[in-house]
Amino acid sequence: MAASINGVGGVGFGGLTCSTKTPLPSSRSSSFRVQMSVPVEDKKRNYTLQKSQEAFNAALNLMPGGVNSPVRAFKSVGGQPIFMDSVKGSHMWDIDGNEYIDYVGSWGPAIIGHADDEVLEALAETMKKGTSFGSPCLLESVLAEMVISAVPSIEMVRFVNSGTEACMGVLRLARTFTGREKIIKFEGCYHGHADPFLVKAGSGVATLGLPDSPGVPKATTSGTLTAPYNDIAAVESLFNSNEGEIAAIILEPAVGNSGFITPKPDFLEAIRRLTKENGALLIFDEVMTGFRLSYGGAQEYFGITPDLTTLGKVIGGGLPVGAYGGRREIMEMVAPAGPMYQAGTLSGNPLAMTAGIQTLKRLKAPGTYEYLDRITRELVQGILNAGKKTGHAICGGHIRGMFGFFFTEGPVHNFDDAKKSDAAKFVRFYQGMLREGVYFAPSQFEAGFTSLAHSPEDIQKTVAAAENVLSKI
């Protein structure tokens, strides 16, 4: 454990809030002149996406596919992307003025709710001192101490700027520490868009139906071995046929990028045993599950301690962030303490650290995860009951503030099982729920997220909307 940073943990964060909305500047294209800011109070209107359509048509000329991350393009659910204008708590408003109960949560970070007042106040106070230093600051040590205290496997941590960057760094570190090059990953598990991981990946790759990405050299994936999730025999076979060559296994301890899939009983224990027996490291990619399944992440929830862990999302409170950490003897291989080079200009920037500190403080409060578990159980069970009542094959589950469901009888144990879900039915369900004011991830192959800001009324409205939609499809 790191020593306490005297005096820093009690740094006061108070002051102003920022609520000004700034329209996008005029584009050279006249089609881009669309009203971006709408009055939040003007919520009751006929459902229309006219302004989103206009904005997307203009964006198609400015950005590849009109978006900055593929799953936002709505390719698998039809229609055009919805352009958001503002968020607060568990709700979002688009540029047409439509209001939604949000179960995406910026893909996981918004665990205490969007635009939390305490986080915004802390950020405003920090911004008075600057947005980036490019040198050490005390806030890095405060958040590092909180992460180390919370996550069982982490004795030292390195902050980066994204989950992809964290997984890139941890892979290089595992290879450095073991002197081996091969890794095992699981089909449908997504670990960012670095070359070695784009083999049978989930998330946006699965959403767009791309088995692998062009532009990835064969040499960079030749050391990536894959197995079906929840299949211990397949992992044992890989170790037997690659004896002494495997540096690490990396996996999502609960999968969020093939939809939500939980490990079978004893699966994680068996993986832990196999890595120890074969001199390989075990890496938990907790970019999604970290601080969401429990304060100590999936490893605390399941009682399995890996050698290395990647984090993101929640620890930045909605700002760009990532981290990797683990046993001290391994982490001391990272430069400048050791020979493995990795760097980042904006790593540990004061804004992301501030938002992360405030978010983790809130999550540590008594009853946090019990509340997340209760509302998420009510949500998932309500949707499953509505599906069965209206005659649909449906299955699903949750752990604390993370959930998912599939239009198939199930059970779903791996990516192949997930692909049996009725994708066409999901599209109809998804579009219907949008019109009811409920925003799920625009893909069958993404987990959903609840937050402390979701109210029992939000859950009741969502379940009622689901039954209404399911009765019509």
QUIRA-V124853 format. One record per residue. N is the residue number from 0. PHI is phi in whole degrees, -180 to 180 (NA if undefined). PSI is psi in degrees with one decimal (* if undefined). D_LAST is the distance of its C-alpha to the last C-alpha in whole Angstrom. Layout:
n = {N | N}
phi = {PHI | PHI}
psi = {PSI | PSI}
d_last = {D_LAST | D_LAST}
This chain:
n = {0 | 1 | 2 | 3 | 4 | 5 | 6 | 7 | 8 | 9 | 10 | 11 | 12 | 13 | 14 | 15 | 16 | 17 | 18 | 19 | 20 | 21 | 22 | 23 | 24 | 25 | 26 | 27 | 28 | 29 | 30 | 31 | 32 | 33 | 34 | 35 | 36 | 37 | 38 | 39 | 40 | 41 | 42 | 43 | 44 | 45 | 46 | 47 | 48 | 49 | 50 | 51 | 52 | 53 | 54 | 55 | 56 | 57 | 58 | 59 | 60 | 61 | 62 | 63 | 64 | 65 | 66 | 67 | 68 | 69 | 70 | 71 | 72 | 73 | 74 | 75 | 76 | 77 | 78 | 79 | 80 | 81 | 82 | 83 | 84 | 85 | 86 | 87 | 88 | 89 | 90 | 91 | 92 | 93 | 94 | 95 | 96 | 97 | 98 | 99 | 100 | 101 | 102 | 103 | 104 | 105 | 106 | 107 | 108 | 109 | 110 | 111 | 112 | 113 | 114 | 115 | 116 | 117 | 118 | 119 | 120 | 121 | 122 | 123 | 124 | 125 | 126 | 127 | 128 | 129 | 130 | 131 | 132 | 133 | 134 | 135 | 136 | 137 | 138 | 139 | 140 | 141 | 142 | 143 | 144 | 145 | 146 | 147 | 148 | 149 | 150 | 151 | 152 | 153 | 154 | 155 | 156 | 157 | 158 | 159 | 160 | 161 | 162 | 163 | 164 | 165 | 166 | 167 | 168 | 169 | 170 | 171 | 172 | 173 | 174 | 175 | 176 | 177 | 178 | 179 | 180 | 181 | 182 | 183 | 184 | 185 | 186 | 187 | 188 | 189 | 190 | 191 | 192 | 193 | 194 | 195 | 196 | 197 | 198 | 199 | 200 | 201 | 202 | 203 | 204 | 205 | 206 | 207 | 208 | 209 | 210 | 211 | 212 | 213 | 214 | 215 | 216 | 217 | 218 | 219 | 220 | 221 | 222 | 223 | 224 | 225 | 226 | 227 | 228 | 229 | 230 | 231 | 232 | 233 | 234 | 235 | 236 | 237 | 238 | 239 | 240 | 241 | 242 | 243 | 244 | 245 | 246 | 247 | 248 | 249 | 250 | 251 | 252 | 253 | 254 | 255 | 256 | 257 | 258 | 259 | 260 | 261 | 262 | 263 | 264 | 265 | 266 | 267 | 268 | 269 | 270 | 271 | 272 | 273 | 274 | 275 | 276 | 277 | 278 | 279 | 280 | 281 | 282 | 283 | 284 | 285 | 286 | 287 | 288 | 289 | 290 | 291 | 292 | 293 | 294 | 295 | 296 | 297 | 298 | 299 | 300 | 301 | 302 | 303 | 304 | 305 | 306 | 307 | 308 | 309 | 310 | 311 | 312 | 313 | 314 | 315 | 316 | 317 | 318 | 319 | 320 | 321 | 322 | 323 | 324 | 325 | 326 | 327 | 328 | 329 | 330 | 331 | 332 | 333 | 334 | 335 | 336 | 337 | 338 | 339 | 340 | 341 | 342 | 343 | 344 | 345 | 346 | 347 | 348 | 349 | 350 | 351 | 352 | 353 | 354 | 355 | 356 | 357 | 358 | 359 | 360 | 361 | 362 | 363 | 364 | 365 | 366 | 367 | 368 | 369 | 370 | 371 | 372 | 373 | 374 | 375 | 376 | 377 | 378 | 379 | 380 | 381 | 382 | 383 | 384 | 385 | 386 | 387 | 388 | 389 | 390 | 391 | 392 | 393 | 394 | 395 | 396 | 397 | 398 | 399 | 400 | 401 | 402 | 403 | 404 | 405 | 406 | 407 | 408 | 409 | 410 | 411 | 412 | 413 | 414 | 415 | 416 | 417 | 418 | 419 | 420 | 421 | 422 | 423 | 424 | 425 | 426 | 427 | 428 | 429 | 430 | 431 | 432 | 433 | 434 | 435 | 436 | 437 | 438 | 439 | 440 | 441 | 442 | 443 | 444 | 445 | 446 | 447 | 448 | 449 | 450 | 451 | 452 | 453 | 454 | 455 | 456 | 457 | 458 | 459 | 460 | 461 | 462 | 463 | 464 | 465 | 466 | 467 | 468 | 469 | 470 | 471 | 472}
phi = {NA | -77 | -69 | -66 | -94 | -58 | 85 | -83 | -58 | -100 | -56 | -78 | -121 | -145 | 125 | -81 | -115 | -112 | -127 | -71 | -107 | -110 | -66 | -64 | -64 | -62 | -96 | -64 | -90 | -63 | -69 | -90 | -82 | -123 | -64 | -91 | -101 | -125 | -64 | -63 | -73 | -89 | -100 | -88 | -158 | -65 | -71 | -143 | -123 | -60 | -69 | -62 | -63 | -64 | -65 | -69 | -59 | -70 | -64 | -60 | -89 | -112 | -137 | -57 | 71 | 79 | -138 | -110 | -155 | -56 | -65 | -70 | -78 | 63 | -59 | -91 | -120 | 78 | 73 | -113 | -60 | -98 | -89 | -88 | -110 | -158 | -139 | -161 | 64 | -103 | -120 | -134 | -128 | -93 | -74 | -91 | 92 | -73 | -107 | -133 | -80 | -101 | -118 | -101 | 60 | 58 | 67 | 124 | -66 | -80 | -73 | -100 | 108 | -71 | 49 | -60 | -60 | -67 | -66 | -62 | -65 | -65 | -65 | -61 | -68 | -66 | -63 | -61 | -93 | 126 | -102 | -157 | -104 | 68 | -150 | -61 | -138 | -65 | -61 | -59 | -71 | -64 | -67 | -60 | -63 | -66 | -65 | -63 | -67 | -91 | -96 | -54 | -83 | -98 | -107 | -142 | -138 | -123 | -85 | -133 | -113 | -162 | -65 | -59 | -65 | -63 | -70 | -60 | -66 | -69 | -66 | -61 | -66 | -62 | -68 | -65 | -68 | -90 | 73 | -117 | -116 | -81 | -132 | -113 | -125 | -110 | -59 | 88 | -86 | -110 | -126 | 92 | -102 | -68 | -49 | -64 | -96 | -85 | -128 | 50 | -86 | -99 | 54 | -61 | -63 | -69 | -60 | -88 | 74 | -98 | -67 | -150 | -104 | -59 | 92 | -94 | -63 | -57 | -63 | -80 | -111 | -65 | -96 | -98 | -103 | -125 | -142 | -67 | -62 | 73 | -113 | -68 | -59 | -65 | -69 | -59 | -63 | -66 | -66 | -66 | -88 | -132 | -59 | 74 | -115 | -92 | -79 | -163 | -108 | -119 | -156 | -83 | -62 | -131 | -74 | -122 | -114 | -128 | 86 | -94 | -131 | -98 | -72 | -66 | -54 | 77 | -63 | -66 | -63 | -66 | -63 | -61 | -64 | -64 | -66 | -65 | -65 | -108 | 67 | -105 | -92 | -107 | -115 | -96 | -85 | -108 | -58 | -89 | -82 | -61 | 63 | -110 | -78 | -166 | -63 | -96 | 82 | -63 | -66 | -72 | -62 | -90 | 74 | -121 | -103 | -80 | -85 | -137 | -140 | -109 | -133 | -174 | 49 | -57 | -72 | -112 | 57 | 105 | -99 | -61 | -162 | -159 | -161 | -136 | -159 | 173 | -60 | -57 | -63 | -80 | -65 | -74 | -82 | -83 | -63 | -91 | -71 | -138 | -86 | -83 | -87 | -163 | -149 | -169 | -59 | -97 | -61 | 72 | -64 | -63 | -71 | -63 | -63 | -62 | -63 | -65 | -60 | -65 | -66 | -65 | -59 | -67 | -68 | -78 | -65 | -57 | 87 | -58 | -77 | -66 | -68 | -59 | -63 | -67 | -71 | -72 | -62 | -64 | -64 | -66 | -64 | -65 | -69 | -63 | -64 | -64 | -64 | -68 | -63 | -98 | 85 | -107 | -74 | -155 | -146 | 175 | -172 | -156 | -138 | 49 | -99 | -135 | -154 | -173 | -150 | -131 | -88 | -157 | -64 | 77 | -73 | -110 | -112 | -158 | -65 | -61 | -63 | -62 | -70 | -79 | -63 | -76 | -65 | -65 | -68 | -60 | -59 | -65 | -63 | -61 | -64 | -64 | -68 | -59 | -68 | -87 | 85 | -126 | -113 | -99 | -61 | -78 | -167 | -68 | -103 | -138 | -74 | -109 | -139 | -105 | -141 | -66 | -83 | -69 | -98 | -55 | -65 | -57 | -65 | -61 | -64 | -66 | -65 | -63 | -64 | -62 | -64 | -63 | -67 | -65 | -73 | -110 | -115}
psi = {145.8 | 152.5 | 155.4 | 146.1 | 94.6 | 129.4 | -19.8 | -38.7 | -23.4 | 17.0 | 129.8 | 133.2 | 105.1 | 177.9 | -149.4 | 160.7 | 155.2 | 118.3 | 3.4 | 135.6 | 128.1 | 121.3 | 152.5 | 144.8 | 157.0 | 140.7 | 162.6 | -23.9 | 124.5 | -22.3 | -10.9 | 0.4 | 79.0 | 138.2 | 115.6 | -33.2 | 128.0 | 149.4 | 124.0 | -31.0 | -17.5 | 75.5 | -28.3 | 105.3 | 167.7 | 143.0 | 119.2 | 149.3 | 29.2 | -46.3 | -37.4 | -39.9 | -43.5 | -43.0 | -39.3 | -40.6 | -39.9 | -40.7 | -28.4 | -25.5 | -5.8 | -30.9 | 147.0 | 119.5 | 4.2 | 6.6 | 169.8 | 5.1 | 129.3 | -41.0 | -19.2 | -12.8 | -5.9 | 24.3 | -37.5 | -6.3 | 1.0 | 170.3 | -168.0 | 161.3 | 151.9 | 124.8 | 119.0 | 148.6 | -37.5 | 159.4 | 150.5 | 127.3 | -119.7 | 9.8 | 155.8 | 153.3 | 132.3 | 177.7 | -8.7 | -3.1 | 4.4 | 140.6 | 139.7 | 142.6 | 125.0 | 125.2 | 21.5 | -41.0 | 40.3 | 34.0 | 32.0 | -32.5 | -28.5 | 53.7 | -24.7 | 3.4 | 156.1 | 145.8 | 46.2 | 133.7 | -41.9 | -39.3 | -44.3 | -40.4 | -42.1 | -40.7 | -41.2 | -40.4 | -41.0 | -38.2 | -24.3 | -26.4 | -11.2 | 161.1 | -21.4 | 132.8 | -32.6 | 19.9 | 167.0 | 146.9 | 156.4 | -28.0 | -32.8 | -43.0 | -33.8 | -50.1 | -37.5 | -43.5 | -39.1 | -42.2 | -45.7 | -39.9 | -28.5 | -41.7 | 118.1 | -37.2 | -12.8 | 117.2 | -25.1 | 152.0 | 148.3 | 122.9 | 141.0 | -161.5 | -5.2 | 165.4 | -38.4 | -45.8 | -37.9 | -43.2 | -34.8 | -47.0 | -42.1 | -32.8 | -45.8 | -38.9 | -43.3 | -40.3 | -37.4 | -46.2 | -39.1 | -20.9 | 17.6 | 165.0 | -27.0 | 148.4 | 157.5 | 127.7 | 169.5 | 142.7 | 128.9 | -8.5 | 133.2 | 128.5 | 36.4 | 177.1 | 21.4 | 147.3 | -49.1 | -18.6 | -10.6 | 54.6 | 115.0 | 47.7 | 160.2 | -144.7 | -134.0 | -29.8 | -43.9 | -39.0 | -41.2 | -2.8 | 27.5 | 116.7 | -38.0 | 173.2 | 131.6 | 151.8 | -5.5 | 113.5 | 143.4 | -34.2 | -30.5 | -16.9 | -0.2 | -23.2 | 6.7 | 114.6 | 143.8 | 150.5 | 155.2 | 140.1 | 142.3 | 13.4 | 94.1 | -39.3 | -39.5 | -37.2 | -43.2 | -40.3 | -39.4 | -40.3 | -39.4 | -37.4 | -6.5 | 46.9 | 128.1 | 9.6 | -12.0 | 121.5 | -39.7 | 158.9 | 131.0 | 135.7 | 157.3 | 117.7 | -29.5 | 122.7 | 134.7 | -2.6 | 14.1 | 27.8 | -175.1 | 117.7 | 128.7 | 155.2 | 145.1 | 157.2 | 132.1 | -2.5 | -50.0 | -36.2 | -42.0 | -39.7 | -42.4 | -43.1 | -45.1 | -39.6 | -41.4 | -42.5 | -27.7 | 10.9 | 24.6 | 159.8 | 150.8 | 123.4 | 123.1 | 119.6 | 99.9 | 30.3 | -39.2 | -46.3 | -19.5 | 126.9 | 9.4 | -41.8 | -28.5 | 172.6 | -30.2 | 10.6 | -170.4 | -33.2 | -34.6 | -42.0 | -45.1 | -12.2 | 30.2 | 123.1 | 114.9 | 179.0 | -36.1 | 154.0 | 139.7 | 145.1 | 165.1 | -158.6 | -92.7 | -38.3 | -3.0 | 1.0 | 27.0 | -7.0 | 157.9 | 125.2 | 158.0 | 167.5 | 152.6 | 146.6 | 172.1 | -155.0 | 143.3 | -42.7 | -28.9 | -47.3 | -25.2 | 1.7 | -12.3 | 135.7 | 141.9 | 1.8 | -31.9 | -166.8 | -13.9 | 116.7 | 136.1 | 135.7 | 168.6 | 123.5 | -43.6 | 5.8 | 132.2 | 24.2 | 149.6 | -29.0 | -48.4 | -40.0 | -42.3 | -48.0 | -38.8 | -43.6 | -47.9 | -39.2 | -46.4 | -34.7 | -43.7 | -39.0 | -23.6 | -9.7 | 144.5 | 140.5 | -3.9 | -55.9 | -24.4 | -39.0 | -45.4 | -42.3 | -42.2 | -49.1 | -33.0 | -37.7 | -43.9 | -38.4 | -53.4 | -45.3 | -35.6 | -40.7 | -41.9 | -42.8 | -39.9 | -39.4 | -45.7 | -37.5 | -33.4 | 10.6 | 25.9 | 143.6 | 122.8 | 144.3 | 164.3 | -178.3 | -176.8 | 161.6 | 117.8 | -114.8 | 28.0 | 137.2 | 173.6 | 162.4 | 154.2 | 145.3 | 70.4 | 157.2 | -31.1 | -169.6 | 161.8 | 112.9 | -14.5 | -177.8 | -38.1 | -40.5 | -41.8 | -35.2 | -9.9 | -9.2 | 146.3 | 94.3 | -36.4 | -38.1 | -38.0 | -40.7 | -46.5 | -41.5 | -45.5 | -49.6 | -37.1 | -40.3 | -34.3 | -44.8 | -22.4 | -2.0 | 32.6 | 128.1 | 105.4 | 170.2 | 135.4 | 52.6 | 140.8 | -21.2 | 40.9 | 142.5 | 162.8 | 163.5 | 137.2 | 171.6 | 169.6 | -17.0 | -15.4 | 128.7 | 161.4 | -34.0 | -39.3 | -45.4 | -45.1 | -43.3 | -39.7 | -44.9 | -41.0 | -40.7 | -41.3 | -42.9 | -39.6 | -46.0 | -45.5 | -27.3 | -12.6 | -3.8 | *}
d_last = {54 | 55 | 58 | 57 | 57 | 60 | 59 | 56 | 53 | 54 | 54 | 53 | 50 | 50 | 50 | 48 | 44 | 43 | 40 | 41 | 39 | 40 | 38 | 38 | 41 | 41 | 41 | 43 | 40 | 39 | 35 | 35 | 37 | 34 | 34 | 33 | 34 | 32 | 33 | 31 | 32 | 30 | 27 | 25 | 24 | 21 | 19 | 21 | 22 | 25 | 27 | 25 | 25 | 29 | 30 | 28 | 29 | 33 | 32 | 31 | 35 | 36 | 34 | 33 | 30 | 30 | 30 | 32 | 30 | 27 | 24 | 24 | 24 | 20 | 20 | 17 | 15 | 16 | 17 | 21 | 22 | 22 | 26 | 27 | 30 | 31 | 30 | 31 | 30 | 27 | 26 | 26 | 26 | 25 | 28 | 26 | 26 | 23 | 23 | 21 | 21 | 22 | 21 | 23 | 27 | 28 | 27 | 29 | 32 | 31 | 31 | 34 | 31 | 32 | 35 | 37 | 40 | 42 | 41 | 41 | 45 | 46 | 45 | 47 | 50 | 50 | 49 | 53 | 54 | 52 | 49 | 50 | 54 | 54 | 56 | 56 | 55 | 55 | 51 | 50 | 53 | 51 | 47 | 49 | 50 | 47 | 45 | 48 | 48 | 45 | 44 | 46 | 46 | 47 | 51 | 51 | 49 | 48 | 46 | 44 | 42 | 39 | 37 | 38 | 41 | 42 | 40 | 43 | 46 | 45 | 45 | 48 | 49 | 48 | 50 | 53 | 54 | 53 | 55 | 52 | 49 | 47 | 43 | 41 | 37 | 34 | 31 | 28 | 30 | 31 | 34 | 35 | 35 | 39 | 40 | 41 | 37 | 35 | 35 | 32 | 30 | 27 | 26 | 26 | 27 | 24 | 22 | 24 | 24 | 28 | 30 | 33 | 34 | 37 | 40 | 40 | 44 | 44 | 47 | 45 | 42 | 45 | 45 | 41 | 40 | 37 | 36 | 32 | 32 | 33 | 35 | 38 | 40 | 39 | 40 | 44 | 44 | 44 | 47 | 49 | 48 | 49 | 52 | 53 | 51 | 48 | 48 | 45 | 42 | 39 | 36 | 33 | 34 | 30 | 28 | 26 | 26 | 24 | 21 | 23 | 25 | 28 | 31 | 32 | 35 | 38 | 37 | 38 | 41 | 42 | 41 | 44 | 46 | 46 | 47 | 50 | 51 | 51 | 52 | 49 | 47 | 44 | 42 | 39 | 37 | 36 | 35 | 31 | 33 | 36 | 36 | 33 | 33 | 36 | 39 | 41 | 37 | 36 | 39 | 40 | 37 | 38 | 41 | 42 | 44 | 44 | 47 | 45 | 42 | 40 | 39 | 37 | 35 | 35 | 39 | 39 | 37 | 35 | 38 | 38 | 40 | 40 | 43 | 44 | 46 | 48 | 51 | 54 | 56 | 53 | 52 | 56 | 56 | 54 | 56 | 58 | 59 | 59 | 58 | 55 | 54 | 51 | 51 | 49 | 50 | 48 | 47 | 48 | 48 | 48 | 45 | 43 | 45 | 45 | 42 | 42 | 44 | 43 | 40 | 41 | 43 | 40 | 39 | 42 | 42 | 42 | 38 | 36 | 34 | 34 | 32 | 30 | 29 | 29 | 26 | 24 | 24 | 23 | 20 | 19 | 19 | 17 | 14 | 15 | 16 | 12 | 10 | 13 | 13 | 9 | 10 | 9 | 12 | 13 | 17 | 19 | 22 | 24 | 28 | 29 | 28 | 26 | 22 | 19 | 17 | 15 | 12 | 15 | 17 | 20 | 22 | 23 | 26 | 27 | 25 | 25 | 23 | 21 | 20 | 18 | 15 | 12 | 13 | 10 | 7 | 10 | 10 | 7 | 7 | 11 | 11 | 9 | 12 | 14 | 14 | 14 | 17 | 17 | 18 | 17 | 19 | 18 | 18 | 16 | 20 | 21 | 22 | 22 | 24 | 25 | 29 | 31 | 30 | 27 | 27 | 26 | 25 | 23 | 21 | 20 | 19 | 17 | 16 | 15 | 13 | 11 | 10 | 9 | 7 | 5 | 6 | 4 | 0}
